[in-house]
């Protein structure tokens, strides 16, 4: 194990030396692994509320080419996080050192995105690949941080096909510094008091490769991890208290203080826009559309600018800003019109559903800012970075989750719009005419709303070319191929946003003809194709992150003389996860097929996963029910 230097009265972090010999990987760890972490040691020493040292000492044995990415040393840094003492070496399968990293071999890049205009984020990168397997890479470095809003998350084992032999995580804080932590799948730390410091030490050893189970509620149910967070902290001259959400929200409020410097003529302009409308919602919509038409989004990652918005006069003059600046600017527009609103922090994105803030453990995991506008008993949620997005449409990006609303009294945990299955609906109506050869002409429309508006991409596809739209249409049917005669799109952005596609298509062999019989599968648009399989020993809970409702109504006209040999009985499937029904009717106009599939959101026990798979298999079978028609002429 690498030597660590501890000088009790001065500093717990010393210079780390490379060179430990790493023997063969234990077979119990190498089985089913592409790489084995031989050592992952971290020390985070808080020097004072405004400064800390974070050291890493890591060794990874790479067993095959699938793990070569582990041989890249990538170190992000910035104005508030400087990097030093980078050392690295490579060892062959016998443990012999074959390379020592030279300073000139470390590349330095701007960590700039295509939508960033201001950023001091950079990365240092070194390629340590060797390609004679197995080989071991070893590296160490130190980060000096003055951004004490963020304490580290120790998560040495965070992907599949990687095992871990040994890891330690040490947090050293001055006495009286009440830092907070939350552990997952680890034992409580060893706590050692010293003269003026306290050391907290976590250890884990010999962890086999993990598997991420489908639909798992959170990887933290199986991953070893420790999340740490400050109480009192300092950054760029500001002092905050993160021990409560109210306190952290008050810190954000103070970051924004004094930054609304809109000129008076602009305030008059915004008041005039609002005055043309009678209701709060109409006023907010008009000002929101003005924002969309006159600003654009760019990323700002510059020192404290990563958390503090630009002043409103700057955004007004330049016409751009990031999520913080545009949300704060929109708040200033509404304030000029006498409409209160609240700057709101959120962890955005579909993958963040169910991963939101923890009310009992305040820490900063947010990546986005939106604006909440009280509207009677409801709240209007504004995504201020989109020039084209619908008004008051949190959707899959920021809907259905807890957020931190910044008020005059600090932070308050509230929920964004909660969507019912009926809110997240997709309705398909189709007229299908099948000829005697089994070919068909179809005229159908599909309406998607709520989160299914986002999932289906029905709003975005309207802006694409005909070829992309044709490919997208395939995803809206269960047909192997077809030709498109026409396609059109409409949107309704009043209330819950919804988009509709209408199309005329022709398809061959929709029905199979054999002698006097014709075989038709009425579900032409939404056949289930799930790939989940039963598991013998599932470990984690299952989460269905949002509910939805799908209803298909398909009217099928058939050639004269054909009648059902036997009409399928109605199908009804009930479960804890939702319900499904299918009806088959026959009349003068032909076949009528009505399918309803309702999914419920929720978190379910591990043993219920196989019940869910069984439920999906029943739906999959029901979706392929055939109607046999006989020609009686």
Residue pairs with C-beta under 8 A, 6 or more apart in sequence:
1 20
1 39
1 41
1 166
2 16
2 17
2 18
2 20
2 39
2 41
2 57
2 140
3 16
3 17
4 13
4 14
4 16
4 41
4 43
5 13
5 14
5 15
6 12
6 14
7 14
8 194
8 195
8 197
9 195
9 196
11 45
11 53
12 43
12 45
12 170
12 172
12 197
12 199
13 43
13 45
13 53
13 55
13 142
13 172
15 85
16 55
16 57
16 85
16 87
16 140
18 87
18 88
18 89
18 138
18 139
18 140
19 89
19 97
20 39
20 59
20 138
21 91
21 95
22 38
22 59
22 61
22 91
22 95
22 136
22 138
23 95
25 33
25 36
25 38
25 61
25 63
25 134
25 163
25 165
26 165
26 206
28 206
28 208
29 36
29 163
29 164
29 165
29 206
29 208
30 36
30 63
30 163
31 208
32 161
32 208
32 209
33 63
33 161
33 162
33 163
33 208
33 209
34 62
34 63
34 64
34 66
34 67
34 161
34 162
35 60
35 61
35 62
35 63
35 67
35 70
35 161
35 162
35 163
36 60
36 61
36 63
36 162
36 163
36 164
36 165
37 58
37 59
37 60
37 156
37 157
37 162
37 163
37 164
37 165
37 167
38 59
38 60
38 61
38 136
38 165
38 166
39 57
39 58
39 59
39 138
39 165
39 166
39 167
40 56
40 57
40 58
40 156
40 164
40 166
40 167
40 168
41 56
41 57
41 58
41 167
41 168
41 169
41 170
42 54
42 55
42 56
42 57
42 152
42 154
42 156
42 168
42 169
42 170
43 53
43 54
43 55
43 169
43 170
43 171
43 172
44 52
44 53
44 54
44 151
44 152
44 169
44 170
44 171
44 172
44 228
45 52
45 53
45 54
45 171
45 172
45 173
46 52
46 148
46 171
46 172
46 173
46 174
46 177
46 179
47 53
47 174
48 174
48 234
49 148
49 177
49 230
49 232
49 233
49 234
49 239
50 146
50 148
50 233
50 234
50 235
51 144
51 145
51 146
51 148
52 144
52 145
52 148
52 151
53 142
53 143
53 144
53 145
54 142
54 143
54 144
54 145
54 152
55 140
55 141
55 142
55 143
56 139
56 140
56 141
56 142
56 143
57 139
57 140
58 138
58 139
58 140
59 136
59 137
59 138
59 139
60 67
60 70
60 71
60 136
60 137
60 138
61 134
61 135
61 136
62 68
62 70
62 71
62 130
62 133
62 134
62 135
62 136
62 137
63 133
63 134
64 133
64 134
65 131
65 133
66 161
67 161
67 162
68 129
68 131
70 137
70 162
71 90
71 127
71 128
71 129
71 130
71 135
71 137
72 125
72 126
72 127
72 128
72 129
73 86
73 88
73 101
73 124
73 125
73 126
73 128
73 137
73 139
74 123
74 124
74 125
75 83
75 86
75 123
75 124
75 125
75 141
75 143
76 111
76 121
76 122
76 123
77 83
77 121
77 122
77 123
77 124
77 143
78 120
78 121
78 122
78 147
78 301
78 303
79 120
79 302
79 303
80 145
80 146
80 147
80 235
80 236
80 303
80 304
81 143
81 144
81 145
81 146
81 147
82 143
82 144
82 145
83 124
83 141
83 142
83 143
83 144
84 141
84 142
84 144
85 140
85 141
85 142
86 101
86 103
86 106
86 124
86 126
86 139
86 140
86 141
87 101
87 139
87 140
87 141
88 100
88 101
88 126
88 128
88 137
88 138
88 139
88 140
89 97
89 99
89 100
89 101
89 137
89 138
89 139
90 97
90 98
90 99
90 128
90 130
90 135
90 136
90 137
90 138
91 97
91 98
91 135
91 136
91 137
91 138
92 98
92 130
92 132
92 135
93 132
93 133
93 134
93 135
95 136
98 130
98 135
99 128
99 130
101 126
101 128
101 139
105 126
105 127
106 124
106 125
106 126
107 124
107 125
107 126
108 122
108 123
108 124
108 125
109 122
109 123
109 125
110 119
110 121
110 122
111 119
111 121
111 122
111 123
112 119
112 121
113 119
113 299
115 297
115 298
115 299
116 298
116 299
116 300
116 301
117 298
117 299
117 300
117 320
118 298
118 300
118 301
118 302
118 305
119 299
119 300
119 301
119 302
120 301
120 302
120 303
121 301
126 139
128 137
128 139
130 137
146 235
146 236
147 235
148 230
148 233
148 234
148 235
149 230
149 233
149 235
149 240
149 242
149 307
149 364
150 364
151 171
151 179
151 228
151 229
151 230
151 363
152 228
153 225
153 226
153 227
153 228
154 169
154 202
154 225
154 226
154 228
155 223
155 224
155 225
155 226
156 164
156 167
156 169
156 204
156 224
157 163
157 164
157 167
157 204
157 207
157 210
157 223
157 224
158 219
158 223
160 209
160 210
160 211
160 212
161 209
162 209
162 210
163 207
163 208
163 209
164 204
164 205
164 206
164 207
164 224
165 205
165 206
166 203
166 204
166 205
166 206
167 203
167 204
167 205
167 224
168 201
168 202
168 203
169 201
169 202
169 203
169 226
170 199
170 200
170 201
170 202
171 179
171 181
171 189
171 199
171 200
171 228
172 197
172 198
172 199
172 200
173 179
173 197
173 198
173 200
174 196
174 197
174 198
175 193
175 196
175 197
175 198
177 231
177 232
178 231
178 243
179 228
179 229
179 230
179 231
180 228
180 229
180 230
180 231
180 243
180 361
180 363
181 189
181 200
181 226
181 227
181 228
181 229
182 226
182 227
182 358
182 361
183 189
183 202
183 225
183 226
183 227
184 220
184 221
184 223
184 224
184 225
184 226
184 227
185 220
185 221
185 222
185 223
185 224
185 225
186 202
186 204
186 224
186 225
186 226
187 202
187 203
189 200
189 201
189 202
189 226
190 200
190 201
190 202
190 203
191 198
191 199
191 200
191 201
192 198
192 199
192 201
193 199
202 226
204 224
207 224
210 222
210 223
212 219
212 222
213 222
213 535
213 538
213 539
213 540
213 609
214 532
214 542
215 532
215 542
215 543
215 544
215 609
215 612
216 222
216 540
216 541
216 542
216 543
217 354
217 540
217 541
217 542
217 543
217 603
218 354
218 355
218 540
218 543
221 539
221 540
221 541
222 539
222 540
227 361
227 363
228 363
229 242
229 361
229 362
229 363
229 364
230 242
231 241
231 242
231 243
232 239
232 240
232 241
232 243
233 239
233 240
233 241
233 242
234 240
235 304
235 307
236 303
236 304
238 251
238 254
238 255
238 304
239 251
240 247
240 248
240 250
240 251
240 254
241 247
241 248
241 250
241 251
242 248
242 251
242 362
242 363
242 364
243 362
244 362
244 410
244 411
245 357
245 359
245 362
245 404
245 410
245 411
245 412
245 413
246 409
246 410
246 411
246 412
247 362
247 410
247 411
248 362
248 364
248 404
248 410
248 411
249 404
249 405
249 406
249 407
249 410
249 411
249 412
250 409
250 410
250 411
252 307
252 343
252 345
252 404
252 406
252 411
253 343
253 406
253 407
253 408
253 410
255 304
255 307
255 308
256 308
256 309
256 328
256 343
256 406
259 308
259 309
259 310
259 311
259 312
259 328
260 311
260 312
260 328
260 331
260 332
260 335
261 311
261 312
261 313
262 312
262 313
262 316
262 332
262 333
262 336
263 313
263 316
266 316
266 336
267 336
268 336
270 287
270 290
270 333
270 334
270 336
270 337
271 336
271 337
271 338
273 283
273 286
273 287
273 290
273 337
274 283
274 286
274 287
274 337
274 338
274 339
275 337
276 286
277 283
277 285
277 286
280 339
280 373
280 375
280 376
281 375
281 380
281 392
283 337
283 339
284 334
284 339
284 373
284 375
284 380
284 382
285 391
285 392
287 330
287 333
287 334
287 337
288 330
288 382
288 384
288 391
289 391
290 333
291 326
291 329
291 330
291 333
291 384
292 386
292 387
292 388
292 389
293 387
294 319
295 315
295 319
295 320
295 321
295 326
295 329
295 387
296 319
296 320
296 387
297 320
297 321
297 322
297 323
297 326
297 385
297 386
297 387
298 320
298 321
298 322
299 322
300 306
300 310
300 321
300 322
300 324
300 325
307 324
308 324
309 321
309 322
309 324
309 325
309 327
309 328
309 329
309 369
310 321
310 324
310 325
310 328
312 328
312 329
312 332
314 321
314 325
315 321
315 325
315 326
315 328
315 329
316 329
321 328
321 329
322 385
323 368
323 369
323 370
323 384
323 385
324 369
326 384
326 385
327 343
327 344
327 369
327 370
327 371
327 382
327 384
328 343
328 369
329 384
330 341
330 371
330 382
330 384
331 341
331 342
331 343
331 371
334 340
334 341
334 371
334 373
335 341
339 373
340 373
340 374
341 371
341 372
341 373
341 374
342 371
342 372
342 373
342 374
342 405
342 406
342 407
343 369
343 371
343 405
343 406
344 369
344 370
344 371
344 372
344 403
344 404
344 405
344 406
344 414
345 366
345 368
345 369
345 403
345 404
345 406
345 411
346 366
346 367
346 368
346 369
346 370
346 398
346 401
346 403
346 404
346 416
347 355
347 356
347 357
347 365
347 366
347 367
347 368
347 401
348 367
348 368
348 397
348 398
349 367
349 397
350 396
350 397
350 545
352 367
352 401
353 396
353 400
353 401
353 545
353 546
354 401
354 543
354 545
354 603
356 401
356 402
356 403
357 365
357 366
357 402
357 403
357 404
357 413
359 402
359 413
366 404
368 398
369 384
370 381
370 382
370 383
370 384
370 394
370 398
370 403
370 416
371 381
371 382
371 384
372 379
372 380
372 381
372 382
372 403
372 405
372 414
372 416
373 379
373 380
373 381
373 382
374 380
379 414
379 416
379 417
380 391
380 392
381 392
381 393
381 394
381 398
381 399
381 416
381 417
382 391
382 392
383 389
383 393
383 394
383 397
383 398
390 459
390 491
390 493
390 497
391 493
392 417
393 453
393 493
393 497
394 400
394 416
394 417
395 450
395 451
395 453
395 454
395 497
396 451
396 454
396 455
396 546
397 454
398 416
399 416
399 417
399 418
399 419
399 451
400 415
400 416
400 417
400 418
400 419
400 451
400 545
400 546
400 601
401 415
401 416
402 413
402 414
402 415
403 413
403 414
403 415
403 416
404 411
404 412
404 413
405 411
405 412
405 413
405 414
419 450
419 451
419 546
419 547
420 547
421 547
421 548
421 549
421 578
421 598
421 599
421 600
421 601
422 549
423 449
423 450
423 451
423 496
424 449
424 450
424 451
424 452
424 546
424 547
424 548
424 549
425 447
425 448
425 449
425 450
425 452
425 548
425 549
425 550
425 551
426 446
426 447
426 448
426 449
426 452
426 456
426 548
426 549
426 550
426 551
427 446
427 447
427 550
427 551
427 552
427 553
428 444
428 445
428 446
428 447
428 476
428 525
428 526
428 550
428 551
428 552
428 553
428 554
429 444
429 445
429 553
430 442
430 443
430 444
430 445
430 524
430 525
430 552
430 553
430 554
430 555
431 442
431 443
431 444
431 555
431 557
432 440
432 441
432 442
432 444
432 510
432 524
432 554
432 555
432 556
432 557
433 440
433 441
433 442
433 556
433 557
434 440
434 510
434 511
434 518
434 520
434 556
434 557
434 558
434 559
435 559
436 513
436 559
437 513
438 508
438 509
438 510
438 511
438 512
438 513
438 518
439 506
439 507
439 508
439 509
439 510
440 506
440 507
440 510
440 511
441 504
441 505
441 506
442 482
442 503
442 504
442 505
442 506
442 507
442 524
443 502
443 503
443 504
444 502
444 503
444 505
444 525
445 500
445 501
445 502
445 503
446 458
446 476
446 500
446 501
446 525
447 498
447 499
447 500
448 455
448 456
448 458
448 498
448 499
448 500
449 496
449 497
449 498
449 499
450 496
450 497
450 498
450 548
451 546
451 548
452 548
453 459
453 497
453 498
453 499
456 475
456 476
456 499
457 472
458 489
458 499
458 500
458 501
459 491
459 497
459 499
461 468
461 469
461 472
461 489
462 489
462 491
462 499
464 472
469 487
470 484
470 487
473 482
473 484
473 487
473 501
473 503
473 505
474 482
476 501
476 525
477 505
477 524
477 525
478 523
478 524
478 525
478 526
478 527
478 623
479 505
479 507
479 510
479 524
481 507
481 508
482 505
482 506
482 507
483 505
483 506
483 507
484 503
484 504
484 505
485 503
485 504
485 505
485 506
486 502
486 503
486 504
487 501
487 502
487 503
487 504
488 501
488 502
488 503
489 499
489 500
489 501
489 502
490 499
490 500
490 502
491 497
491 498
491 499
491 500
492 498
492 499
492 500
510 520
510 524
511 518
511 519
511 520
511 629
512 518
512 519
513 519
516 630
516 631
517 565
517 628
517 629
517 630
517 631
518 558
518 559
518 562
518 628
518 629
518 630
518 631
519 626
519 627
519 628
519 629
520 556
520 558
520 591
520 626
520 627
520 629
521 527
521 624
521 625
521 626
521 627
522 554
522 556
522 584
522 591
522 593
522 625
522 627
523 552
523 554
523 582
523 593
523 595
523 623
523 624
523 625
524 554
525 552
525 554
526 550
526 552
526 595
526 597
526 623
527 620
527 623
527 624
528 616
528 619
528 620
528 623
529 620
530 616
530 620
532 612
532 613
532 616
533 613
534 609
534 610
534 613
534 614
535 609
535 610
538 606
538 607
538 609
538 610
539 606
540 606
541 603
541 604
541 605
541 606
542 603
542 604
542 605
542 606
542 608
542 609
542 612
543 602
543 603
543 604
544 577
544 599
544 600
544 601
544 602
544 604
545 601
546 601
547 578
547 598
547 599
547 600
547 601
548 598
548 599
549 596
549 597
549 598
549 599
550 595
550 596
550 597
550 598
551 594
551 595
551 596
551 597
552 593
552 594
552 595
553 592
553 593
553 594
554 591
554 592
554 593
554 594
554 595
555 589
555 590
555 591
555 592
555 593
556 590
556 591
556 592
556 593
557 589
557 590
558 590
558 591
558 629
559 631
560 633
561 631
561 632
561 633
562 629
562 630
562 631
562 632
563 586
563 629
563 630
563 632
564 586
564 591
564 627
564 628
564 629
564 630
565 628
565 629
565 630
566 628
567 584
567 585
567 586
567 627
568 584
568 625
568 626
568 627
569 584
570 581
570 582
570 583
570 584
571 580
571 581
571 582
571 622
571 625
572 579
572 580
572 581
573 579
573 580
573 581
573 615
573 618
573 619
573 622
575 611
575 612
575 615
576 600
576 602
576 604
576 608
576 611
577 599
577 600
577 602
577 604
577 611
577 612
577 615
578 597
578 598
578 599
578 600
578 615
579 596
579 597
579 598
580 595
580 596
580 597
580 598
580 618
580 619
580 622
581 594
581 595
581 596
582 593
582 594
582 595
582 596
582 622
582 623
582 625
583 592
583 593
583 594
583 595
584 591
584 592
584 593
584 625
584 627
585 591
585 592
585 593
585 594
586 592
591 627
595 623
597 619
604 612
